[in-house]
Amino acid sequence: MMNKYTASTYGDSVAGIYDQLYGDIDQNAVSTLIDLARGGRALELGIGTGRIALPLYHAGLEIHGIDASHAMTDRLKAKPGGQDIPILHGDFAEFNLDLKFDLIYVVFNTFFGLQTQSDQVECFINIANHLSLNGVFVIEAFVPDMSRYDDNQTVRMVNITDDDLRFEVTQIDPLKQQVSSKLIHITESGTRMYPVKLRYAWPAELDLMAKIAGLEIRHRWGSWQKNELTIKDEQHISVYSLAE
């Protein structure tokens, strides 16, 4: 019987192979976040193994992080510079660091790890309370695409090599906008399953959450190269600031 899915479930299960699966870094993401921080203090929501945070730290930014999974942040702390990054362990739906930040960011669909619309709105409100006067909040997330699903489910090949096979089995609840997935990893040594649960939102819904929190959209790009978002783009990078 599967344990209840919590804020740390995904990170605790996948920490051992996370960098192997997702270790490649988009240098455009790093450079864009550095530019948006303007040399100030930055906070990453869902800092994980430090895939993005550490390059920002080594570029000279003051980085703080929040993550629910000790297994993920233990990987971060074992890397050069990882011990120097202050980390708050917990769900980033609700936090209080008693600090203001010039940049708050959440990447790689991690914002959707908040399981309800209420939690997502609460997160926006907390972000607004932690932004400096000229600070920005950056979210990288997928653009929902219902055409991927047949009868609200899908099976998708992720990777196949001589040594392993990875595929993803997904079911969605379009009324709650929730996705339940299992990444299935098969090797000669056995089979592992990694659970993922998300609550997706369209860009327009995120903008409404931002408005409730006193934020407004400043930029919306289709990639970290800052090209304008089009209907063909599968992800968006949205930049919010305090409303004037």
Disulfide bonds with the S-S distance in Angstrom:
none
